[in-house]
Amino acid sequence: MFVILWHFEVKPVNQVRFEKVYGIQGPWVRLFRRDVRFRGTQLLHDPSRDSCYFTVDFWDSEMAYRDFLNTHQKAYDDLDASLMELTASERYLVSFECDPAALFRT
């Protein structure tokens, strides 16, 4: 599984909208679902910092994600540009391959 982690500082006035847009029913997930190799997104909120959010995107592989971008780059860029007003900053943090079973071991 390929995992991508992003960090967002959300403008306080936009928190509710941001949560809808980046949540599991939002336009990002709908766009990603165009590819059958997309496995899901988690939206995480730092309870100690109201404006701090993370998204974690799960794909079958890095190649699946790269193929998706090659096919849907314009839609991705257009959506990203239309939502820039929601955040004070957006930053790619890291991506990595992992064993999906290992994500949930105790």
C-alpha positions in Angstrom: 0.0 0.0 0.0 1.2 3.5 -0.8 0.4 6.2 1.8 0.6 10.0 1.3 0.5 12.4 4.2 -0.3 16.1 3.9 -0.5 18.9 6.6 -2.9 21.8 6.5 -3.2 25.0 8.5 -6.8 25.9 8.0 -8.1 29.5 8.4 -10.5 29.4 11.4 -13.4 30.8 9.5 -13.1 27.8 7.0 -12.8 24.8 9.4 -16.4 23.5 8.8 -16.1 23.8 5.0 -12.6 22.3 5.0 -13.8 19.3 7.0 -16.6 18.7 4.4 -14.3 19.2 1.4 -11.5 17.0 2.7 -13.7 14.4 4.4 -14.8 11.0 3.1 -17.7 12.5 1.2 -15.9 15.5 -0.2 -14.8 16.4 -3.7 -11.2 15.1 -3.2 -12.4 11.6 -2.3 -14.9 11.7 -5.2 -12.1 12.6 -7.6 -9.7 9.9 -6.2 -12.5 7.3 -6.5 -12.3 7.6 -10.3 -9.4 5.1 -9.9 -10.3 1.6 -8.6 -6.8 1.5 -6.9 -7.6 4.3 -4.5 -8.2 2.8 -1.1 -9.4 5.7 1.0 -8.6 8.9 2.8 -8.5 9.8 6.5 -8.9 13.4 7.7 -7.2 13.9 11.0 -7.5 17.0 13.3 -5.1 17.9 16.0 -7.3 18.5 19.1 -4.6 20.8 20.7 -4.5 23.1 17.6 -7.8 24.0 16.1 -6.3 25.0 12.7 -4.1 21.9 12.3 -5.3 19.1 10.0 -3.7 16.1 8.2 -4.9 14.0 5.3 -3.7 10.4 4.8 -4.4 9.0 1.4 -4.2 5.3 0.7 -3.5 3.8 -2.8 -2.6 0.3 -3.9 0.8 1.4 -5.0 2.9 4.4 -5.9 2.4 3.5 -9.5 -1.4 3.6 -9.0 -1.2 7.1 -7.6 1.2 8.2 -10.4 -1.2 6.7 -13.0 -4.1 8.6 -11.4 -2.2 11.9 -11.6 -1.2 11.3 -15.2 -4.9 10.7 -16.1 -6.5 13.3 -13.9 -3.9 16.1 -13.5 -6.1 18.9 -14.8 -9.0 18.0 -12.5 -6.6 17.6 -9.6 -5.0 21.0 -10.3 -8.4 22.7 -10.8 -9.8 21.4 -7.6 -6.7 22.3 -5.6 -6.8 25.9 -7.0 -10.4 26.3 -6.2 -9.9 25.4 -2.5 -6.7 27.3 -1.7 -8.7 30.0 0.0 -9.6 27.5 2.8 -6.1 27.2 4.1 -3.2 29.4 5.4 -0.8 26.7 4.3 -0.7 23.3 2.7 2.4 21.1 2.9 3.2 17.6 1.6 4.9 15.7 4.4 5.8 12.2 3.3 4.8 9.2 1.3 5.8 5.6 1.8 5.0 2.0 1.0 3.8 -0.2 3.8 2.2 -3.5 4.5 -1.6 -2.8 5.0 -1.8 -5.5 7.6 0.9 -3.8 9.7 -1.2 -0.6 9.9 -3.6 -2.3 12.3 -1.4 -4.6 14.3 -1.2 -4.1 18.1 
